[in-house]
């Protein structure tokens, strides 16, 4: 008989979007702030034997590039739209979350899946597709409450039993959600998804590069019109605005990590040739001037 023990829930609070990715080891991730305001994030994490549980909260819109750990299978419950997204190590795409975003996720390691004989072939066509059923909301609420309960010092639970329950629940919800997909619905938006995958792969592989709109269309291998349609469907942003936000986030990253640079040097590095406009655009997005960010990086605040 296994004796229940207190499971330790880690709780991380962050004030810059780049800090959020450091709390999720094993994932390949890049985050960029996409709406104005002082960023505030929270990540709660629970580690079990072969299973990890996450709950993430973000107050601003955030663009995410991500890839799950090798061999892992992730069930991500978007609590903003009450959808389930299934991810594996090959899932790599642009994802822009809304303001005040909440998500819970259960990640099963390869060894855990193998020991339970999960047939991965049954999941073909379900990755990165929004899957909906009424159990999504119920499960998300229960898992969030469970993390809160486990965070209390006097709460003890047998970790292996919880891991087994999580797999059973996730597969049950997946079966129910998958049945709601009708025929060609599995293949809808495949072309736009392929466009965004090519864009996201370029952005993830070349984080220091800047492109104009025509060059981005060439990377995606499509016309400007097709590029605009894909961005509208997957990000809700025109591609030109997305490129500008990407450059502003790149500038902020450099200001925070290179204390010996000047604001002008960083601005020109990211193709902002008018320093005054750059500073104002930066202030509108991050609620501080680039000079203030640089001062903090130098230890002046």
QUINOR-V849776 format. One record per residue. N is the residue number from 1. RES is the residue in three letters. SS is DSSP state (A for helix, B for strand, O for the rest). PHI is phi as a letter, one per 40 degrees, with the letter a starting at -180 (NA if undefined). Layout:
# QUINOR-V849776
n=[N/N]
res=[RES/RES]
ss=[SS/SS]
phi=[PHI/PHI]
This chain:
# QUINOR-V849776
n=[1/2/3/4/5/6/7/8/9/10/11/12/13/14/15/16/17/18/19/20/21/22/23/24/25/26/27/28/29/30/31/32/33/34/35/36/37/38/39/40/41/42/43/44/45/46/47/48/49/50/51/52/53/54/55/56/57/58/59/60/61/62/63/64/65/66/67/68/69/70/71/72/73/74/75/76/77/78/79/80/81/82/83/84/85/86/87/88/89/90/91/92/93/94/95/96/97/98/99/100/101/102/103/104/105/106/107/108/109/110/111/112/113/114/115/116/117/118/119/120/121/122/123/124/125/126/127/128/129/130/131/132/133/134/135/136/137/138/139/140/141/142/143/144/145/146/147/148/149/150/151/152/153/154/155/156/157/158/159/160/161/162/163/164/165/166/167/168/169/170/171/172/173/174/175/176/177/178/179/180/181/182/183/184/185/186/187/188/189/190/191/192/193/194/195/196/197/198/199/200/201/202/203/204/205/206/207/208/209/210/211/212/213/214/215/216/217/218/219/220/221/222/223/224/225/226/227/228/229/230/231/232/233/234/235/236/237/238/239/240/241/242/243/244/245/246/247/248/249/250/251/252/253/254/255/256/257/258/259/260/261/262/263/264/265/266/267/268/269/270/271/272/273/274/275/276/277/278/279/280/281/282/283/284/285/286/287/288/289/290/291/292/293/294/295/296/297/298/299/300/301]
res=[UNK/UNK/UNK/UNK/UNK/UNK/UNK/UNK/UNK/UNK/UNK/UNK/UNK/UNK/UNK/UNK/UNK/UNK/UNK/UNK/UNK/UNK/UNK/UNK/UNK/UNK/UNK/UNK/UNK/UNK/UNK/UNK/UNK/UNK/UNK/UNK/UNK/UNK/UNK/UNK/UNK/UNK/UNK/UNK/UNK/UNK/UNK/UNK/UNK/UNK/UNK/UNK/UNK/UNK/UNK/UNK/UNK/UNK/UNK/UNK/UNK/UNK/UNK/UNK/UNK/UNK/UNK/UNK/UNK/UNK/UNK/UNK/UNK/UNK/UNK/UNK/UNK/UNK/UNK/UNK/UNK/UNK/UNK/UNK/UNK/UNK/UNK/UNK/UNK/UNK/UNK/UNK/UNK/UNK/UNK/UNK/UNK/UNK/UNK/UNK/UNK/UNK/UNK/UNK/UNK/UNK/UNK/UNK/UNK/UNK/UNK/UNK/UNK/UNK/UNK/UNK/UNK/UNK/UNK/UNK/UNK/UNK/UNK/UNK/UNK/UNK/UNK/UNK/UNK/UNK/UNK/UNK/UNK/UNK/UNK/UNK/UNK/UNK/UNK/UNK/UNK/UNK/UNK/UNK/UNK/UNK/UNK/UNK/UNK/UNK/UNK/UNK/UNK/UNK/UNK/UNK/UNK/UNK/UNK/UNK/UNK/UNK/UNK/UNK/UNK/UNK/UNK/UNK/UNK/UNK/UNK/UNK/UNK/UNK/UNK/UNK/UNK/UNK/UNK/UNK/UNK/UNK/UNK/UNK/UNK/UNK/UNK/UNK/UNK/UNK/UNK/UNK/UNK/UNK/UNK/UNK/UNK/UNK/UNK/UNK/UNK/UNK/UNK/UNK/UNK/UNK/UNK/UNK/UNK/UNK/UNK/UNK/UNK/UNK/UNK/UNK/UNK/UNK/UNK/UNK/UNK/UNK/UNK/UNK/UNK/UNK/UNK/UNK/UNK/UNK/UNK/UNK/UNK/UNK/UNK/UNK/UNK/UNK/UNK/UNK/UNK/UNK/UNK/UNK/UNK/UNK/UNK/UNK/UNK/UNK/UNK/UNK/UNK/UNK/UNK/UNK/UNK/UNK/UNK/UNK/UNK/UNK/UNK/UNK/UNK/UNK/UNK/UNK/UNK/UNK/UNK/UNK/UNK/UNK/UNK/UNK/UNK/UNK/UNK/UNK/UNK/UNK/UNK/UNK/UNK/UNK/UNK/UNK/UNK/UNK/UNK/UNK/UNK/UNK/UNK/UNK/UNK/UNK/UNK/UNK/UNK]
ss=[O/O/O/O/B/O/O/O/B/B/B/B/B/B/O/O/A/A/A/A/A/A/A/O/O/O/O/B/B/B/B/B/B/O/O/O/O/O/O/O/B/B/B/B/B/B/B/O/O/O/B/B/B/B/B/B/B/B/O/O/O/B/B/B/B/B/B/O/O/O/O/O/B/B/B/B/B/B/O/O/O/O/B/B/B/B/B/B/O/O/O/O/O/B/B/B/B/O/O/O/B/B/B/B/B/B/B/B/O/A/A/A/A/A/A/O/O/O/O/A/A/A/A/O/O/O/B/O/O/O/B/O/O/O/A/A/A/A/A/A/A/A/A/A/A/A/A/A/A/A/O/O/O/O/O/O/B/O/A/A/A/A/A/A/A/A/A/A/A/A/A/A/A/A/A/A/A/A/O/O/O/O/A/A/A/A/A/O/O/A/A/A/A/A/A/A/A/A/A/A/A/A/A/A/A/O/O/O/O/O/O/O/A/A/A/A/A/A/A/A/O/O/O/A/A/A/A/A/A/A/A/A/A/A/O/O/O/O/A/A/A/A/A/A/A/A/A/A/A/A/A/A/A/A/A/A/A/O/O/O/O/O/A/A/A/A/A/A/A/O/O/O/O/O/A/A/A/A/A/A/A/A/A/A/A/A/O/O/O/A/A/A/A/A/A/A/A/O/O/O/O]
phi=[NA/c/c/c/b/c/c/c/c/c/b/b/b/b/b/a/c/c/c/c/c/c/c/b/c/g/c/c/a/b/b/b/c/b/a/c/h/c/c/a/b/b/b/b/b/b/b/b/c/g/b/b/b/b/b/b/b/b/c/b/c/b/c/b/b/a/a/c/d/d/g/c/b/b/b/b/b/c/c/c/b/f/b/b/b/c/b/b/c/c/c/a/a/c/a/b/c/c/c/f/c/b/a/b/a/b/b/b/c/d/c/c/c/c/c/b/g/c/c/c/c/c/c/d/g/b/c/g/b/c/b/b/a/c/c/d/c/c/c/c/c/c/c/c/c/c/c/c/c/c/c/c/c/c/c/b/a/c/c/c/c/c/c/c/c/c/c/c/c/c/c/c/c/c/c/c/c/c/c/c/c/b/f/c/c/c/c/c/g/c/c/c/c/c/c/c/c/c/c/c/c/c/c/c/c/b/c/c/c/b/b/c/c/c/c/c/c/c/d/c/g/b/c/d/c/c/c/c/c/c/c/c/c/b/b/g/b/c/d/c/c/c/c/c/c/c/c/c/c/c/c/c/d/c/c/c/b/b/c/c/c/b/c/c/c/c/d/c/d/b/g/b/c/b/c/c/c/c/c/c/c/c/c/c/c/b/g/a/c/d/c/c/c/c/c/c/c/c/g/c/a]
